[in-house]
């Protein structure tokens, strides 16, 4: 892991696919609340609300949904100089429904503008001006050209001295497990920290116990791993430390963007000077707060929210 964060215009740049969200207000309800989603967009907004200087790299449709995202990122102080508009493809959308088994996603994203990303079209000047670049497996899964774009962005960021944050965000509706594993394993040695959830890491590694999963991640080349365990907290592991951080008890309503919030908070705190354990402790609290409202974006906390929550948690 690079020992010093270099000077750069952006603390965190994320690359990926935004999706307009329609979230069921409660189980069985016919009403849906319009919001915003897309894992990397959620991540970058979370980091921005927590005080990081951020930018986003993506493609949007030349449509009302795309314009809603431009307005959102401007309100959230996310730089949009890396956002391109595609006149021939739509902005993707998804629906979230809720039931006894948790939340379920239904997507209308085939052929989205973001899926038409190509390496030749990347705004390399934005990517090279990042302290940290965040990417996800979803961006690698939505198309072959998007996958190539992720690797091209990783190469550019690493050459410029940026650190790499990677969430596999495994979605088997987007690609088969064998291909997902091959691409994710190829990405691991390029990362500075790896941010899987327990369920997806178990599928990728073929083992189910946390310590065995962490060993697999390190053997694959990830220097630092934060294994997200949902309400059970997070395991943080590196060459020198392995520690479990307990989860927080909150009135959880909707966990849609909690993992993405963790990713943004973790990067924001690393840039602020925290070590991996302290960053994970903070991100664990931020992610818990992100479950206390509906939607992926609206419940994302501010730094003041997280600081107050952590102070109360110590009492």
Secondary structure, 3 states (H helix, E strand, C coil): CCCCCCCCCEEEEEECCCEEEEEECCCCCCCEEEEEECHHHHHHHHHHHCCCCEEEEEEEECCHHHHHHHHHHHHCCEEEEEEEEECCCCCEEEEEEEECCEEEEEEECCCCCHHHCCHHHCCHHHHCCEEEEEEEHHHHHCCHHHHHHHHHHHHHHHHCCCEEEEECCCCCCCCCHHHHHHHHHHHHCCCCEECCEHHHHHHHHCCCCHHHHHHHHHHCCCCEEEEECHHHCEEEECCCCEEEECCCCCCCCCCCCHHHHHHHHHHHHHHHCCCHHHHHHHHHHHHHHHCCCCCCCCCCCCHHHHHHHHHHHCC
